[in-house]
């Protein structure tokens, strides 16, 4: 029973990560014609989540107790396949793949969240 | 949710920039035969939006093609000088068409992102309704 809020928190984090990644993808696509722009990407949610395990804080005043909402910073994507003659490394096709993946993980996060909420509701008998 | 909203404005800035480019392309094409016309181009710049911390696209000022105007020989033309030549325009239709294709492809990509972001926001709102 008490595991469910943890699942919901994880789903929340995943949805937030997907939204942040959508911003990075939108920036890449919007700047696909700017000379010298390097494509960027966020690290995957799995990695971020593994690193973001909060230190055990036994009192609310402990450092790191509120570190759930760390902000992600986008890094330059070094795996970009080719550079255009003007120095731009955005590939629209790759960005399309990323938006599709991102959409999937956002949908998955929302599905997990709503089904956890359904279980919680059933447990409360409503 | 605010991340999704800033995706909207980023995609919109991209569409706006590409639309401006397409506008100048169509001006160039319609003036391809205007004597003395210089091809107009705009360049894109990355602009950081301070409110949301995101990078948007803005369009720089219009630049005119600095190349010399081609001299066209047509003694019967109203603007021809005593040697029979007049100044043509620097527009090359092939380049304009290629530029238009590229602009519309980028516009479509931005539009796709916009639509996808809209669907993600919709999914989030649907959670509230249930």
gemmi code that builds the backbone of each chain (N, CA, C; Angstrom):
import gemmi

chains = {
    "A": [
        ("UNK", (0.829, -1.198, 0.000), (0.000, 0.000, 0.000), (0.867, 1.253, 0.000)),
        ("UNK", (1.904, 1.239, 0.856), (2.711, 2.451, 0.922), (3.700, 2.566, -0.228)),
        ("UNK", (3.771, 1.527, -1.051), (4.651, 1.615, -2.210), (4.051, 2.511, -3.290)),
        ("UNK", (2.761, 2.623, -3.267), (2.104, 3.299, -4.389), (2.526, 4.763, -4.512)),
        ("UNK", (2.577, 5.520, -3.446), (3.030, 6.908, -3.641), (4.417, 6.993, -4.260)),
        ("UNK", (5.295, 6.045, -3.942), (6.632, 6.043, -4.551), (6.526, 5.852, -6.062)),
        ("UNK", (5.648, 4.911, -6.460), (5.437, 4.691, -7.897), (4.905, 5.956, -8.555)),
        ("UNK", (3.993, 6.602, -7.862), (3.427, 7.821, -8.439), (4.483, 8.914, -8.537)),
        ("UNK", (5.361, 8.942, -7.551), (6.403, 9.969, -7.590), (7.350, 9.717, -8.765)),
        ("UNK", (7.618, 8.429, -8.967), (8.500, 8.098, -10.093), (7.834, 8.466, -11.426)),
        ("UNK", (6.522, 8.166, -11.511), (5.801, 8.510, -12.745), (5.798, 10.016, -12.959)),
        ("UNK", (5.668, 10.724, -11.867), (5.683, 12.190, -11.945), (7.043, 12.664, -12.474)),
        ("UNK", (8.109, 12.075, -11.928), (9.448, 12.444, -12.370), (9.658, 12.134, -13.836)),
        ("UNK", (9.083, 11.002, -14.279), (9.247, 10.598, -15.672), (8.505, 11.566, -16.594)),
        ("UNK", (7.305, 11.957, -16.173), (6.541, 12.910, -16.989), (7.272, 14.250, -17.045)),
        ("UNK", (7.855, 14.633, -15.919), (8.569, 15.915, -15.888), (9.807, 15.857, -16.785)),
        ("UNK", (10.474, 14.697, -16.739), (11.647, 14.520, -17.588), (11.260, 14.586, -19.053)),
        ("UNK", (10.121, 13.949, -19.383), (9.677, 13.969, -20.785), (9.362, 15.392, -21.223)),
        ("UNK", (8.761, 16.175, -20.329), (8.434, 17.556, -20.692), (9.713, 18.366, -20.898)),
        ("UNK", (10.714, 18.129, -20.022), (11.972, 18.872, -20.164), (12.678, 18.473, -21.452)),
        ("UNK", (12.568, 17.181, -21.794), (13.232, 16.725, -23.013), (12.531, 17.289, -24.238)),
        ("UNK", (11.226, 17.448, -24.117), (10.476, 18.031, -25.243), (10.978, 19.451, -25.534)),
        ("UNK", (11.328, 20.176, -24.473), (11.861, 21.525, -24.666), (13.172, 21.463, -25.456)),
        ("UNK", (14.040, 20.513, -25.073), (15.332, 20.409, -25.752), (15.139, 20.039, -27.223)),
        ("UNK", (14.194, 19.123, -27.475), (13.943, 18.715, -28.862), (13.372, 19.882, -29.665)),
        ("UNK", (12.454, 20.614, -29.033), (11.869, 21.773, -29.729), (12.958, 22.790, -30.053)),
        ("UNK", (13.906, 22.986, -29.116), (15.002, 23.925, -29.380), (15.851, 23.438, -30.548)),
        ("UNK", (16.168, 22.147, -30.546), (16.979, 21.605, -31.631), (16.311, 21.823, -32.978)),
        ("UNK", (15.012, 21.497, -33.046), (14.328, 21.588, -34.334), (14.188, 23.042, -34.749)),
        ("UNK", (13.877, 23.911, -33.776), (13.728, 25.329, -34.128), (15.042, 25.903, -34.652)),
        ("UNK", (16.182, 25.385, -34.163), (17.471, 25.958, -34.556), (18.159, 25.126, -35.611)),
        ("UNK", (17.378, 24.308, -36.341), (18.019, 23.401, -37.287), (18.640, 24.133, -38.466)),
        ("UNK", (18.377, 25.441, -38.600), (18.966, 26.178, -39.721), (19.942, 27.255, -39.270)),
        ("UNK", (20.331, 27.218, -37.995), (21.269, 28.237, -37.521), (22.695, 27.720, -37.676)),
        ("UNK", (23.550, 28.456, -38.372), (24.909, 27.957, -38.590), (25.651, 27.752, -37.263)),
        ("UNK", (26.359, 26.632, -37.174), (27.203, 26.387, -36.005), (26.478, 25.848, -34.795)),
        ("UNK", (25.152, 25.662, -34.874), (24.433, 25.154, -33.703), (24.703, 23.668, -33.519)),
        ("UNK", (25.010, 23.237, -32.293), (25.233, 21.823, -32.009), (23.988, 21.253, -31.356)),
        ("UNK", (23.533, 20.096, -31.858), (22.344, 19.450, -31.297), (22.598, 19.061, -29.847)),
        ("UNK", (21.571, 19.167, -29.020), (21.726, 18.825, -27.608), (20.696, 17.780, -27.212)),
        ("UNK", (20.922, 17.163, -26.090), (19.976, 16.154, -25.620), (20.088, 16.051, -24.108)),
        ("UNK", (19.046, 15.493, -23.488), (19.093, 15.250, -22.049), (19.510, 13.800, -21.820)),
        ("UNK", (20.149, 13.503, -20.692), (20.404, 12.099, -20.372), (19.084, 11.361, -20.177)),
        ("UNK", (19.092, 10.046, -20.398), (17.848, 9.284, -20.306), (17.313, 9.263, -18.882)),
        ("UNK", (15.997, 9.028, -18.794), (15.375, 9.091, -17.481), (15.943, 8.032, -16.531)),
        ("UNK", (16.225, 6.844, -17.078), (16.743, 5.770, -16.220), (18.003, 6.198, -15.482)),
        ("UNK", (18.921, 6.801, -16.219), (20.184, 7.250, -15.608), (19.928, 8.355, -14.592)),
        ("UNK", (19.113, 9.305, -14.992), (18.841, 10.434, -14.106), (18.215, 9.934, -12.815)),
        ("UNK", (17.275, 8.978, -12.973), (16.568, 8.500, -11.801), (17.513, 7.752, -10.871)),
        ("UNK", (18.420, 6.970, -11.465), (19.361, 6.212, -10.631), (20.268, 7.152, -9.849)),
        ("UNK", (20.654, 8.275, -10.493), (21.542, 9.215, -9.798), (20.803, 10.050, -8.769)),
        ("UNK", (19.504, 10.247, -9.028), (18.782, 11.207, -8.190), (18.241, 10.578, -6.912)),
        ("UNK", (18.577, 9.297, -6.649), (18.150, 8.712, -5.378), (18.577, 9.625, -4.237)),
        ("UNK", (17.620, 10.165, -3.510), (18.019, 11.093, -2.454), (18.745, 10.381, -1.327)),
        ("UNK", (19.678, 11.076, -0.726), (20.355, 10.534, 0.450), (19.325, 10.367, 1.546)),
        ("UNK", (19.526, 9.388, 2.420), (18.512, 9.193, 3.439), (18.535, 10.375, 4.392)),
        ("UNK", (17.442, 11.075, 4.411), (17.339, 12.244, 5.274), (16.343, 11.899, 6.361)),
        ("UNK", (16.802, 11.928, 7.591), (15.920, 11.524, 8.678), (15.190, 12.712, 9.280)),
        ("UNK", (15.666, 13.896, 8.969), (14.965, 15.095, 9.437), (14.807, 16.039, 8.247)),
        ("UNK", (13.758, 16.807, 8.238), (13.535, 17.678, 7.073), (14.630, 18.714, 6.866)),
        ("UNK", (15.400, 19.019, 7.928), (16.445, 20.032, 7.776), (17.704, 19.511, 7.120)),
        ("UNK", (17.778, 18.174, 6.909), (19.006, 17.618, 6.342), (19.229, 18.069, 4.912)),
        ("UNK", (20.476, 18.203, 4.582), (20.801, 18.579, 3.208), (20.354, 17.486, 2.257)),
        ("UNK", (19.824, 17.889, 1.129), (19.425, 16.910, 0.133), (18.027, 16.380, 0.352)),
        ("UNK", (17.367, 16.800, 1.452), (16.034, 16.271, 1.711), (15.032, 16.757, 0.667)),
        ("UNK", (15.245, 17.933, 0.160), (14.293, 18.453, -0.815), (14.819, 18.387, -2.230)),
        ("UNK", (15.797, 17.513, -2.452), (16.489, 17.502, -3.736), (15.743, 16.717, -4.811)),
        ("UNK", (14.424, 16.563, -4.664), (13.661, 15.798, -5.650), (13.609, 16.524, -6.990)),
        ("UNK", (13.479, 17.832, -6.911), (13.236, 18.574, -8.148), (14.530, 19.174, -8.670)),
        ("UNK", (15.513, 18.375, -8.904), (16.735, 18.926, -9.458), (16.492, 19.293, -10.927)),
        ("UNK", (17.121, 20.353, -11.351), (16.914, 20.750, -12.743), (17.940, 20.028, -13.622)),
        ("UNK", (17.470, 19.640, -14.784), (18.331, 18.912, -15.706), (18.975, 19.894, -16.653)),
        ("UNK", (20.226, 19.644, -16.994), (20.811, 20.516, -17.996), (21.140, 19.691, -19.231)),
        ("UNK", (20.840, 20.284, -20.366), (21.046, 19.576, -21.623), (22.535, 19.581, -21.978)),
        ("UNK", (23.006, 18.480, -22.537), (24.398, 18.407, -22.953), (24.462, 18.282, -24.466)),
        ("UNK", (25.565, 18.689, -25.026), (25.745, 18.591, -26.476), (25.801, 17.127, -26.873)),
        ("UNK", (25.034, 16.784, -27.873), (24.936, 15.398, -28.314), (26.152, 15.060, -29.179)),
        ("UNK", (27.040, 14.257, -28.614), (28.279, 13.960, -29.346), (28.099, 12.845, -30.367)),
        ("UNK", (26.935, 12.187, -30.331), (26.724, 11.077, -31.256), (26.087, 11.552, -32.555)),
        ("UNK", (25.917, 12.856, -32.708), (25.273, 13.371, -33.923), (26.034, 12.876, -35.153)),
        ("UNK", (25.311, 12.339, -36.130), (25.968, 11.635, -37.217), (26.831, 12.500, -38.130)),
        ("UNK", (26.311, 13.616, -38.566), (27.070, 14.377, -39.554), (26.858, 15.852, -39.320)),
        ("UNK", (27.785, 16.612, -39.771), (27.698, 18.041, -39.607), (27.418, 18.646, -40.968)),
        ("UNK", (26.450, 19.532, -41.012), (26.128, 20.190, -42.277), (27.271, 21.146, -42.629)),
        ("UNK", (27.365, 21.566, -43.878), (28.445, 22.495, -44.252), (28.472, 23.758, -43.396)),
        ("UNK", (27.306, 24.169, -42.857), (27.319, 25.383, -42.027), (27.612, 25.096, -40.558)),
        ("UNK", (28.007, 23.842, -40.233), (28.404, 23.540, -38.867), (27.269, 23.105, -37.964)),
        ("UNK", (26.057, 22.993, -38.508), (24.908, 22.606, -37.699), (24.836, 21.080, -37.616)),
        ("UNK", (24.592, 20.542, -36.417), (24.569, 19.077, -36.301), (23.162, 18.533, -36.061)),
        ("UNK", (22.131, 19.354, -36.232), (20.776, 18.847, -36.005), (20.333, 17.998, -37.187)),
        ("UNK", (19.880, 16.780, -36.892), (19.295, 15.956, -37.944), (17.808, 15.840, -37.647)),
        ("UNK", (16.971, 16.332, -38.566), (15.531, 16.351, -38.296), (14.998, 14.946, -38.071)),
        ("UNK", (15.570, 13.960, -38.777), (15.077, 12.595, -38.644), (15.329, 12.062, -37.239)),
        ("UNK", (16.543, 12.318, -36.747), (16.850, 11.867, -35.386), (15.954, 12.543, -34.361)),
        ("UNK", (15.679, 13.811, -34.602), (14.812, 14.517, -33.657), (13.396, 13.961, -33.697)),
        ("UNK", (12.976, 13.527, -34.898), (11.642, 12.915, -35.006), (11.586, 11.633, -34.184)),
        ("UNK", (12.654, 10.831, -34.281), (12.714, 9.586, -33.493), (12.632, 9.930, -32.011)),
        ("UNK", (13.378, 10.965, -31.622), (13.382, 11.342, -30.205), (12.026, 11.819, -29.739)),
        ("UNK", (11.325, 12.607, -30.578), (10.011, 13.059, -30.120), (9.085, 11.866, -29.968)),
        ("UNK", (9.211, 10.878, -30.868), (8.348, 9.702, -30.752), (8.641, 8.957, -29.451)),
        ("UNK", (9.923, 8.753, -29.148), (10.299, 8.086, -27.897), (9.778, 8.872, -26.698)),
        ("UNK", (9.942, 10.173, -26.803), (9.564, 11.040, -25.704), (8.071, 10.979, -25.460)),
        ("UNK", (7.328, 10.966, -26.558), (5.878, 10.880, -26.458), (5.490, 9.586, -25.764)),
        ("UNK", (6.166, 8.494, -26.169), (5.880, 7.192, -25.570), (6.126, 7.222, -24.078)),
        ("UNK", (7.267, 7.797, -23.665), (7.562, 7.720, -22.241), (6.647, 8.650, -21.454)),
        ("UNK", (6.234, 9.760, -22.076), (5.276, 10.623, -21.390), (3.946, 9.896, -21.205)),
        ("UNK", (3.481, 9.234, -22.278), (2.231, 8.476, -22.183), (2.337, 7.379, -21.135)),
        ("UNK", (3.513, 6.723, -21.118), (3.690, 5.639, -20.158), (3.625, 6.188, -18.735)),
        ("UNK", (4.289, 7.318, -18.507), (4.270, 7.916, -17.166), (2.845, 8.252, -16.757)),
        ("UNK", (2.086, 8.827, -17.693), (0.710, 9.195, -17.345), (-0.138, 7.958, -17.096)),
        ("UNK", (0.114, 6.890, -17.887), (-0.663, 5.656, -17.698), (-0.352, 5.040, -16.345)),
        ("UNK", (0.939, 5.007, -15.984), (1.323, 4.458, -14.686), (0.676, 5.267, -13.566)),
        ("UNK", (0.739, 6.571, -13.733), (0.188, 7.443, -12.692), (-1.304, 7.183, -12.523)),
        ("UNK", (-2.021, 7.123, -13.662), (-3.475, 7.025, -13.513), (-3.859, 5.632, -13.027)),
        ("UNK", (-3.068, 4.600, -13.380), (-3.465, 3.288, -12.875), (-3.119, 3.156, -11.392)),
        ("UNK", (-2.019, 3.776, -10.969), (-1.708, 3.779, -9.531), (-2.797, 4.517, -8.769)),
        ("UNK", (-3.299, 5.573, -9.378), (-4.371, 6.310, -8.714), (-5.630, 5.477, -8.625)),
        ("UNK", (-5.886, 4.662, -9.677), (-7.042, 3.776, -9.650), (-6.934, 2.763, -8.525)),
        ("UNK", (-5.726, 2.193, -8.344), (-5.521, 1.222, -7.274), (-5.750, 1.883, -5.911)),
        ("UNK", (-5.207, 3.090, -5.808), (-5.343, 3.816, -4.552), (-6.815, 4.072, -4.229)),
        ("UNK", (-7.558, 4.431, -5.264), (-8.993, 4.677, -5.088), (-9.718, 3.423, -4.649)),
        ("UNK", (-9.364, 2.288, -5.318), (-10.002, 1.032, -4.956), (-9.698, 0.683, -3.494)),
        ("UNK", (-8.432, 0.937, -3.098), (-8.049, 0.628, -1.736), (-8.826, 1.468, -0.734)),
        ("UNK", (-9.162, 2.676, -1.151), (-9.930, 3.526, -0.252), (-11.422, 3.185, -0.276)),
        ("UNK", (-11.789, 2.291, -1.214), (-13.174, 1.837, -1.273), (-14.128, 2.819, -1.928)),
        ("UNK", (-13.588, 3.643, -2.861), (-14.505, 4.557, -3.546), (-14.676, 4.184, -4.999)),
    ],
    "B": [
        ("UNK", (4.348, 21.217, -16.533), (3.428, 21.852, -17.471), (4.069, 23.097, -18.086)),
        ("UNK", (4.856, 23.834, -17.283), (5.448, 25.053, -17.833), (6.497, 24.711, -18.888)),
        ("UNK", (7.127, 23.532, -18.732), (8.057, 23.073, -19.755), (7.345, 22.885, -21.083)),
        ("UNK", (6.138, 22.282, -20.984), (5.391, 22.058, -22.221), (5.008, 23.397, -22.847)),
        ("UNK", (4.653, 24.366, -22.004), (4.296, 25.673, -22.569), (5.490, 26.329, -23.238)),
        ("UNK", (6.695, 26.148, -22.640), (7.821, 26.797, -23.323), (8.166, 26.061, -24.615)),
        ("UNK", (7.875, 24.737, -24.693), (8.043, 24.062, -25.989), (7.158, 24.696, -27.055)),
        ("UNK", (5.934, 25.061, -26.646), (5.044, 25.722, -27.609), (5.693, 26.982, -28.161)),
        ("UNK", (6.237, 27.795, -27.259), (6.741, 29.079, -27.766), (8.021, 28.892, -28.571)),
        ("UNK", (8.815, 27.857, -28.228), (10.015, 27.596, -29.036), (9.616, 27.179, -30.442)),
        ("UNK", (8.659, 26.226, -30.513), (8.230, 25.757, -31.835), (7.602, 26.904, -32.615)),
        ("UNK", (6.851, 27.761, -31.914), (6.221, 28.887, -32.605), (7.276, 29.859, -33.128)),
        ("UNK", (8.355, 30.064, -32.343), (9.392, 30.978, -32.827), (10.064, 30.406, -34.067)),
        ("UNK", (10.240, 29.072, -34.089), (10.815, 28.428, -35.271), (9.929, 28.598, -36.490)),
        ("UNK", (8.607, 28.423, -36.277), (7.683, 28.564, -37.404), (7.670, 29.991, -37.918)),
        ("UNK", (7.713, 30.935, -36.985), (7.687, 32.342, -37.382), (8.921, 32.691, -38.220)),
        ("UNK", (10.084, 32.175, -37.767), (11.321, 32.469, -38.492), (11.259, 31.882, -39.901)),
        ("UNK", (10.782, 30.622, -39.998), (10.718, 29.999, -41.321), (9.698, 30.701, -42.210)),
        ("UNK", (8.614, 31.194, -41.602), (7.599, 31.891, -42.397), (8.160, 33.206, -42.948)),
        ("UNK", (8.965, 33.883, -42.119), (9.601, 35.113, -42.607), (10.515, 34.813, -43.793)),
        ("UNK", (11.258, 33.708, -43.662), (12.181, 33.326, -44.735), (11.408, 33.035, -46.016)),
        ("UNK", (10.288, 32.307, -45.843), (9.474, 31.953, -46.996), (8.891, 33.216, -47.645)),
        ("UNK", (8.561, 34.204, -46.815), (8.020, 35.454, -47.342), (9.048, 36.145, -48.229)),
        ("UNK", (10.307, 36.179, -47.759), (11.333, 36.840, -48.571), (11.632, 36.045, -49.831)),
        ("UNK", (11.526, 34.722, -49.743), (11.720, 33.910, -50.942), (10.654, 34.260, -51.967)),
        ("UNK", (9.406, 34.408, -51.515), (8.367, 34.693, -52.499), (8.515, 36.101, -53.055)),
        ("UNK", (8.996, 37.033, -52.249), (9.292, 38.366, -52.789), (10.353, 38.278, -53.872)),
        ("UNK", (11.388, 37.470, -53.580), (12.465, 37.323, -54.557), (11.955, 36.724, -55.856)),
        ("UNK", (11.116, 35.671, -55.717), (10.647, 35.001, -56.924), (9.779, 35.944, -57.745)),
        ("UNK", (8.912, 36.710, -57.045), (8.029, 37.565, -57.844), (8.792, 38.723, -58.480)),
        ("UNK", (9.971, 39.047, -57.937), (10.772, 40.120, -58.535), (11.927, 39.606, -59.395)),
        ("UNK", (11.825, 38.343, -59.795), (12.945, 37.755, -60.542), (13.245, 38.516, -61.829)),
        ("UNK", (12.225, 39.160, -62.386), (12.445, 39.877, -63.648), (12.457, 41.388, -63.480)),
        ("UNK", (12.470, 41.868, -62.250), (12.506, 43.311, -62.029), (13.922, 43.823, -62.253)),
        ("UNK", (14.121, 44.784, -63.158), (15.486, 45.267, -63.401), (16.053, 45.926, -62.146)),
        ("UNK", (17.295, 45.612, -61.814), (17.961, 46.253, -60.687), (17.580, 45.702, -59.327)),
        ("UNK", (16.758, 44.624, -59.263), (16.356, 44.073, -57.962), (17.473, 43.219, -57.379)),
        ("UNK", (17.768, 43.434, -56.080), (18.757, 42.590, -55.395), (18.039, 41.615, -54.494)),
        ("UNK", (18.484, 40.382, -54.528), (17.868, 39.303, -53.761), (17.910, 39.623, -52.265)),
        ("UNK", (16.779, 39.409, -51.553), (16.723, 39.678, -50.113), (16.939, 38.385, -49.345)),
        ("UNK", (17.746, 38.444, -48.312), (17.895, 37.274, -47.441), (17.815, 37.745, -45.994)),
        ("UNK", (17.451, 36.795, -45.118), (17.486, 37.093, -43.677), (18.326, 36.008, -43.019)),
        ("UNK", (18.957, 36.338, -41.903), (19.648, 35.257, -41.193), (18.981, 35.010, -39.845)),
        ("UNK", (19.160, 33.771, -39.354), (18.519, 33.361, -38.109), (19.523, 33.481, -36.983)),
        ("UNK", (19.019, 33.840, -35.822), (19.870, 33.935, -34.643), (19.224, 33.200, -33.499)),
        ("UNK", (20.060, 32.636, -32.648), (19.547, 32.034, -31.414), (19.372, 33.159, -30.409)),
        ("UNK", (18.239, 33.157, -29.743), (17.961, 34.223, -28.791), (17.473, 33.596, -27.495)),
        ("UNK", (18.095, 33.946, -26.395), (17.706, 33.338, -25.123), (16.563, 34.131, -24.518)),
        ("UNK", (15.475, 33.414, -24.252), (14.320, 34.040, -23.635), (14.550, 34.049, -22.124)),
        ("UNK", (14.682, 35.252, -21.568), (15.089, 35.321, -20.155), (14.025, 34.785, -19.216)),
        ("UNK", (12.769, 34.951, -19.582), (11.702, 34.525, -18.671), (11.746, 33.020, -18.427)),
        ("UNK", (11.929, 32.232, -19.497), (11.866, 30.785, -19.319), (13.246, 30.133, -19.413)),
        ("UNK", (14.265, 30.875, -19.793), (15.604, 30.292, -19.896), (15.794, 29.409, -21.103)),
        ("UNK", (14.877, 29.469, -22.061), (15.002, 28.626, -23.242), (15.591, 29.428, -24.406)),
        ("UNK", (16.052, 28.714, -25.399), (16.642, 29.363, -26.564), (15.638, 29.370, -27.710)),
        ("UNK", (15.289, 30.540, -28.166), (14.349, 30.636, -29.278), (15.072, 31.154, -30.513)),
        ("UNK", (14.341, 31.210, -31.600), (14.947, 31.680, -32.848), (14.428, 33.066, -33.163)),
        ("UNK", (15.307, 33.961, -33.547), (14.820, 35.246, -34.011), (15.423, 35.515, -35.377)),
        ("UNK", (14.793, 36.417, -36.107), (15.219, 36.711, -37.471), (15.955, 38.035, -37.483)),
        ("UNK", (17.113, 38.045, -38.114), (17.902, 39.268, -38.196), (17.343, 40.210, -39.247)),
        ("UNK", (17.979, 41.356, -39.429), (17.495, 42.316, -40.425), (17.657, 41.790, -41.859)),
        ("UNK", (16.874, 42.357, -42.762), (16.931, 41.940, -44.165), (18.262, 42.377, -44.759)),
        ("UNK", (18.898, 41.467, -45.494), (20.146, 41.830, -46.157), (19.962, 41.728, -47.655)),
        ("UNK", (20.585, 42.643, -48.357), (20.477, 42.610, -49.817), (21.712, 41.932, -50.395)),
        ("UNK", (21.500, 41.224, -51.462), (22.582, 40.504, -52.126), (23.643, 41.503, -52.619)),
        ("UNK", (24.895, 41.400, -52.149), (25.902, 42.400, -52.541), (26.510, 42.159, -53.930)),
        ("UNK", (26.145, 41.068, -54.578), (26.768, 40.790, -55.878), (26.416, 41.870, -56.910)),
        ("UNK", (27.269, 41.969, -57.927), (26.996, 42.941, -58.994), (25.789, 42.466, -59.799)),
        ("UNK", (24.975, 43.423, -60.235), (23.800, 43.061, -61.026), (24.258, 42.560, -62.390)),
        ("UNK", (23.611, 41.520, -62.907), (24.014, 41.032, -64.234), (23.594, 42.034, -65.326)),
        ("UNK", (24.422, 42.143, -66.343), (24.086, 43.038, -67.465), (23.408, 42.206, -68.544)),
        ("UNK", (22.239, 42.634, -68.934), (21.493, 41.858, -69.916), (21.401, 42.668, -71.211)),
        ("UNK", (21.670, 41.998, -72.301), (21.661, 42.699, -73.600), (20.288, 42.621, -74.218)),
        ("UNK", (19.650, 43.747, -74.350), (18.335, 43.810, -74.993), (18.110, 45.246, -75.440)),
        ("UNK", (18.546, 45.575, -76.637), (18.474, 46.983, -77.076), (17.053, 47.515, -77.137)),
        ("UNK", (16.056, 46.622, -77.251), (14.681, 47.102, -77.358), (14.053, 47.408, -76.013)),
        ("UNK", (14.750, 47.081, -74.919), (14.171, 47.272, -73.584), (14.117, 48.756, -73.234)),
        ("UNK", (13.069, 49.133, -72.481), (12.882, 50.543, -72.155), (14.019, 51.092, -71.306)),
        ("UNK", (14.651, 50.222, -70.488), (15.704, 50.706, -69.605), (17.106, 50.535, -70.185)),
        ("UNK", (17.199, 50.072, -71.421), (18.523, 49.811, -71.986), (19.277, 51.120, -72.224)),
        ("UNK", (20.599, 51.091, -71.928), (21.390, 52.309, -72.180), (21.884, 52.327, -73.631)),
        ("UNK", (22.785, 53.256, -73.938), (23.173, 53.411, -75.348), (23.887, 52.197, -75.910)),
        ("UNK", (24.521, 51.347, -75.022), (25.176, 50.157, -75.528), (24.214, 48.982, -75.674)),
        ("UNK", (22.948, 49.166, -75.256), (21.970, 48.095, -75.419), (21.845, 47.179, -74.218)),
        ("UNK", (22.538, 47.492, -73.115), (22.443, 46.631, -71.925), (21.576, 47.286, -70.862)),
        ("UNK", (20.940, 46.448, -70.014), (20.295, 46.989, -68.808), (20.625, 46.071, -67.635)),
        ("UNK", (20.427, 46.585, -66.388), (20.724, 45.785, -65.195), (19.595, 44.804, -64.927)),
        ("UNK", (19.934, 43.542, -64.781), (18.919, 42.538, -64.431), (18.808, 42.434, -62.915)),
        ("UNK", (18.185, 41.342, -62.439), (18.115, 41.132, -60.985), (19.070, 39.999, -60.617)),
        ("UNK", (19.440, 39.940, -59.329), (20.386, 38.897, -58.921), (19.670, 37.607, -58.492)),
        ("UNK", (18.363, 37.521, -58.774), (17.611, 36.342, -58.332), (17.899, 35.151, -59.231)),
        ("UNK", (18.234, 34.025, -58.599), (18.373, 32.770, -59.338), (17.220, 31.874, -58.896)),
        ("UNK", (16.318, 31.589, -59.822), (15.102, 30.868, -59.438), (15.391, 29.516, -58.805)),
        ("UNK", (16.443, 28.848, -59.312), (16.777, 27.527, -58.777), (17.102, 27.613, -57.284)),
        ("UNK", (17.884, 28.633, -56.920), (18.261, 28.800, -55.515), (17.040, 29.132, -54.667)),
        ("UNK", (16.171, 29.980, -55.222), (14.977, 30.363, -54.454), (14.083, 29.166, -54.192)),
        ("UNK", (13.923, 28.323, -55.222), (13.055, 27.151, -55.040), (13.661, 26.218, -53.985)),
        ("UNK", (14.973, 26.027, -54.049), (15.618, 25.157, -53.067), (15.459, 25.728, -51.659)),
        ("UNK", (15.595, 27.043, -51.544), (15.450, 27.703, -50.254), (14.025, 27.540, -49.731)),
        ("UNK", (13.056, 27.660, -50.643), (11.654, 27.531, -50.241), (11.368, 26.116, -49.744)),
        ("UNK", (11.923, 25.124, -50.457), (11.741, 23.735, -50.020), (12.283, 23.525, -48.620)),
        ("UNK", (13.482, 24.058, -48.389), (14.136, 23.865, -47.102), (13.323, 24.548, -45.996)),
        ("UNK", (12.845, 25.748, -46.305), (12.062, 26.481, -45.300), (10.788, 25.721, -44.974)),
        ("UNK", (10.138, 25.153, -46.001), (8.858, 24.511, -45.707), (9.088, 23.195, -44.965)),
        ("UNK", (10.209, 22.547, -45.218), (10.526, 21.320, -44.493), (10.768, 21.639, -43.009)),
        ("UNK", (11.511, 22.695, -42.744), (11.761, 23.067, -41.358), (10.483, 23.530, -40.677)),
        ("UNK", (9.630, 24.221, -41.447), (8.360, 24.676, -40.884), (7.526, 23.473, -40.455)),
        ("UNK", (7.479, 22.467, -41.319), (6.712, 21.257, -41.002), (7.241, 20.580, -39.748)),
        ("UNK", (8.573, 20.535, -39.620), (9.151, 19.880, -38.446), (8.749, 20.608, -37.170)),
        ("UNK", (8.795, 21.935, -37.216), (8.377, 22.708, -36.042), (6.907, 22.497, -35.732)),
        ("UNK", (6.113, 22.430, -36.799), (4.676, 22.225, -36.617), (4.416, 20.873, -35.969)),
        ("UNK", (5.174, 19.877, -36.389), (5.020, 18.535, -35.820), (5.320, 18.546, -34.328)),
        ("UNK", (6.392, 19.250, -33.951), (6.731, 19.354, -32.529), (5.612, 20.041, -31.771)),
        ("UNK", (5.079, 21.095, -32.375), (3.994, 21.835, -31.726), (2.814, 20.914, -31.465)),
        ("UNK", (2.452, 20.147, -32.496), (1.290, 19.269, -32.382), (1.522, 18.192, -31.330)),
        ("UNK", (2.738, 17.656, -31.334), (3.049, 16.589, -30.382), (3.012, 17.119, -28.944)),
        ("UNK", (3.547, 18.318, -28.749), (3.515, 18.934, -27.422), (2.074, 19.165, -26.984)),
        ("UNK", (1.264, 19.567, -27.941), (-0.156, 19.799, -27.634), (-0.809, 18.519, -27.152)),
        ("UNK", (-0.468, 17.395, -27.843), (-1.056, 16.121, -27.429), (-0.582, 15.707, -26.049)),
        ("UNK", (0.703, 15.991, -25.751), (1.213, 15.648, -24.418), (0.498, 16.460, -23.350)),
        ("UNK", (0.286, 17.745, -23.609), (-0.415, 18.593, -22.635), (-1.849, 18.122, -22.475)),
        ("UNK", (-2.438, 17.676, -23.599), (-3.807, 17.176, -23.555), (-3.892, 15.941, -22.661)),
        ("UNK", (-2.904, 15.044, -22.798), (-2.872, 13.841, -21.968), (-2.804, 14.193, -20.495)),
        ("UNK", (-2.039, 15.226, -20.193), (-1.890, 15.661, -18.808), (-3.225, 16.205, -18.287)),
        ("UNK", (-3.918, 16.958, -19.144), (-5.196, 17.530, -18.708), (-6.262, 16.453, -18.562)),
        ("UNK", (-6.160, 15.404, -19.410), (-7.136, 14.321, -19.319), (-7.062, 13.618, -17.979)),
        ("UNK", (-5.877, 13.626, -17.358), (-5.740, 13.004, -16.039), (-6.636, 13.703, -15.027)),
        ("UNK", (-6.790, 15.002, -15.203), (-7.607, 15.762, -14.247), (-9.087, 15.447, -14.406)),
        ("UNK", (-9.483, 15.141, -15.644), (-10.914, 14.946, -15.890), (-11.408, 13.647, -15.308)),
        ("UNK", (-10.536, 12.635, -15.310), (-10.996, 11.312, -14.870), (-11.249, 11.262, -13.371)),
    ],
}
model = gemmi.Model(1)
for chain_id, residues in chains.items():
    chain = gemmi.Chain(chain_id)
    for i, (resn, *xyz) in enumerate(residues, 1):
        res = gemmi.Residue()
        res.name, res.seqid = resn, gemmi.SeqId(i, " ")
        for name, pos in zip(("N", "CA", "C"), xyz):
            atom = gemmi.Atom()
            atom.name, atom.element = name, gemmi.Element(name[0])
            atom.pos, atom.b_iso = gemmi.Position(*pos), 0.0
            res.add_atom(atom)
        chain.add_residue(res)
    model.add_chain(chain)
structure = gemmi.Structure()
structure.add_model(model)
structure.setup_entities()
